[in-house]
Amino acid sequence: MTLISTLIFFSIMLTLAAMPSASVALVVSRSATLGFRNGAAVTGGIVLGDLILVTFSIFGMSSIAETLGSFFFIVRCMAGAYLIWIGVGLLCAKGNVPQTLQDDRPFTMVTSFMSGLLLTFGDVKAILFYASLFPTLFELRLLTTFDIAIIVCVTILTVGGVKLAYAYAAKKILSRWSSQKVHQGTRRIAGGLMIGAGTYVIVKA
């Protein structure tokens, strides 16, 4: 594992993490409607999911995508349905500024974490991406424990860092908007994003 391959890997991961996607929409939505900690919980689930996929790729387990194809299809559909459910809930919300704006209850946090994990782990294309990227950049047979640690750190730093930035930005923007109309508009936009992302996830399953 060379410095050049590490820098290339870092650049690729950083770029992909920053691109608009279902995971970004989920982080922004949970953070904007339930507070930064829920956005961070979603980020934690996404990062764990990516680390699991990285592990599959490093240890030559990418064939699991074919062996458990039906399982990943079901998980992906579950993730899509969950996103749509969140979106419908946001669109149907009525009344004043929601009292759950800073909802840090354990159950809500776990739900946010699991939604991020399910969304990432259900993406079979992500497994194939890692499986094709890693052999190109690294000599997998020669990877040491230190090399694997670097890969893990880069994954956490890029994916986690970018998603946390999205979560933080969503919170800061919302904290400056206090009118009921703005909150309703935010819910509608977030709800639409969730329904669109969920539909995309199911269609691409």
PEBEL-V33119 format. One record per residue. N is the residue number from 1. RES is the residue in one small letter. SS is DSSP state (helix for helix, strand for strand, loop for the rest). OMEGA is omega as a letter, one per 40 degrees, with the letter a starting at -180 (NA if undefined). BURIAL is # if it has 16 or more other C-alpha atoms within 10 Angstrom, else .. Layout:
# PEBEL-V33119
n=[N & N]
res=[RES & RES]
ss=[SS & SS]
omega=[OMEGA & OMEGA]
burial=[BURIAL & BURIAL]
This chain:
# PEBEL-V33119
n=[1 & 2 & 3 & 4 & 5 & 6 & 7 & 8 & 9 & 10 & 11 & 12 & 13 & 14 & 15 & 16 & 17 & 18 & 19 & 20 & 21 & 22 & 23 & 24 & 25 & 26 & 27 & 28 & 29 & 30 & 31 & 32 & 33 & 34 & 35 & 36 & 37 & 38 & 39 & 40 & 41 & 42 & 43 & 44 & 45 & 46 & 47 & 48 & 49 & 50 & 51 & 52 & 53 & 54 & 55 & 56 & 57 & 58 & 59 & 60 & 61 & 62 & 63 & 64 & 65 & 66 & 67 & 68 & 69 & 70 & 71 & 72 & 73 & 74 & 75 & 76 & 77 & 78 & 79 & 80 & 81 & 82 & 83 & 84 & 85 & 86 & 87 & 88 & 89 & 90 & 91 & 92 & 93 & 94 & 95 & 96 & 97 & 98 & 99 & 100 & 101 & 102 & 103 & 104 & 105 & 106 & 107 & 108 & 109 & 110 & 111 & 112 & 113 & 114 & 115 & 116 & 117 & 118 & 119 & 120 & 121 & 122 & 123 & 124 & 125 & 126 & 127 & 128 & 129 & 130 & 131 & 132 & 133 & 134 & 135 & 136 & 137 & 138 & 139 & 140 & 141 & 142 & 143 & 144 & 145 & 146 & 147 & 148 & 149 & 150 & 151 & 152 & 153 & 154 & 155 & 156 & 157 & 158 & 159 & 160 & 161 & 162 & 163 & 164 & 165 & 166 & 167 & 168 & 169 & 170 & 171 & 172 & 173 & 174 & 175 & 176 & 177 & 178 & 179 & 180 & 181 & 182 & 183 & 184 & 185 & 186 & 187 & 188 & 189 & 190 & 191 & 192 & 193 & 194 & 195 & 196 & 197 & 198 & 199 & 200 & 201 & 202 & 203 & 204 & 205]
res=[m & t & l & i & s & t & l & i & f & f & s & i & m & l & t & l & a & a & m & p & s & a & s & v & a & l & v & v & s & r & s & a & t & l & g & f & r & n & g & a & a & v & t & g & g & i & v & l & g & d & l & i & l & v & t & f & s & i & f & g & m & s & s & i & a & e & t & l & g & s & f & f & f & i & v & r & c & m & a & g & a & y & l & i & w & i & g & v & g & l & l & c & a & k & g & n & v & p & q & t & l & q & d & d & r & p & f & t & m & v & t & s & f & m & s & g & l & l & l & t & f & g & d & v & k & a & i & l & f & y & a & s & l & f & p & t & l & f & e & l & r & l & l & t & t & f & d & i & a & i & i & v & c & v & t & i & l & t & v & g & g & v & k & l & a & y & a & y & a & a & k & k & i & l & s & r & w & s & s & q & k & v & h & q & g & t & r & r & i & a & g & g & l & m & i & g & a & g & t & y & v & i & v & k & a]
ss=[loop & loop & helix & helix & helix & helix & helix & helix & helix & helix & helix & helix & helix & helix & helix & helix & helix & helix & loop & loop & loop & helix & helix & helix & helix & helix & helix & helix & helix & helix & helix & helix & helix & helix & loop & helix & helix & helix & helix & helix & helix & helix & helix & helix & helix & helix & helix & helix & helix & helix & helix & helix & helix & helix & helix & helix & helix & helix & loop & loop & loop & loop & loop & helix & helix & helix & helix & loop & helix & helix & helix & helix & helix & helix & helix & helix & helix & helix & helix & helix & helix & helix & helix & helix & helix & helix & helix & helix & helix & helix & helix & helix & loop & loop & loop & loop & loop & loop & helix & helix & helix & helix & loop & loop & loop & helix & helix & helix & helix & helix & helix & helix & helix & helix & helix & helix & helix & helix & helix & helix & helix & loop & loop & helix & helix & helix & helix & helix & helix & helix & helix & helix & helix & helix & helix & helix & helix & loop & loop & helix & helix & helix & loop & loop & helix & helix & helix & helix & helix & helix & helix & helix & helix & helix & helix & helix & helix & helix & helix & helix & helix & helix & helix & helix & helix & helix & helix & helix & helix & helix & helix & helix & helix & helix & helix & loop & loop & loop & loop & helix & helix & helix & helix & helix & helix & helix & helix & helix & helix & helix & helix & helix & helix & helix & helix & helix & helix & helix & helix & helix & helix & helix & helix & loop & loop]
omega=[a & i & a & a & i & i & i & i & i & a & a & a & a & a & a & a & a & a & i & a & i & a & i & i & a & i & a & a & a & i & a & a & a & i & a & a & i & i & i & i & i & i & i & i & i & i & i & i & i & i & i & i & i & i & i & a & a & a & i & a & a & i & i & i & i & a & a & a & a & i & a & i & i & i & a & i & i & i & i & i & i & i & i & i & i & a & i & i & i & a & a & a & a & i & a & i & a & i & a & a & i & a & a & i & a & a & i & i & i & i & i & i & a & i & i & i & a & a & a & a & i & a & a & i & i & i & a & i & i & a & i & a & a & i & i & a & a & i & a & a & a & a & i & i & i & i & i & i & i & i & i & a & i & i & a & a & a & a & a & a & a & a & i & i & i & a & a & i & i & a & a & i & a & a & i & a & a & a & a & a & i & i & i & i & i & i & a & i & i & i & i & i & a & i & i & i & i & i & i & a & a & a & a & a & NA]
burial=[# & . & . & . & . & # & . & . & # & # & . & . & # & # & . & . & # & # & . & . & . & # & # & # & # & # & # & # & # & # & # & # & # & # & # & # & # & # & # & # & # & # & # & # & # & # & # & # & # & # & # & # & # & # & # & # & # & # & . & . & . & # & . & . & # & . & . & . & . & . & . & # & # & . & # & # & # & # & # & # & # & # & # & # & # & # & # & # & . & # & # & . & . & . & . & . & # & # & . & . & # & . & # & . & . & . & . & . & # & # & . & # & # & # & # & # & # & # & # & # & # & # & # & # & . & # & # & . & . & # & # & . & . & # & . & . & . & # & . & # & . & . & . & . & . & . & # & # & . & . & # & # & . & # & # & # & # & # & # & # & # & # & # & # & # & # & # & # & # & # & # & . & . & # & . & . & . & . & . & . & . & . & # & # & . & # & # & # & . & # & # & # & # & # & # & # & # & # & # & . & # & # & . & . & #]
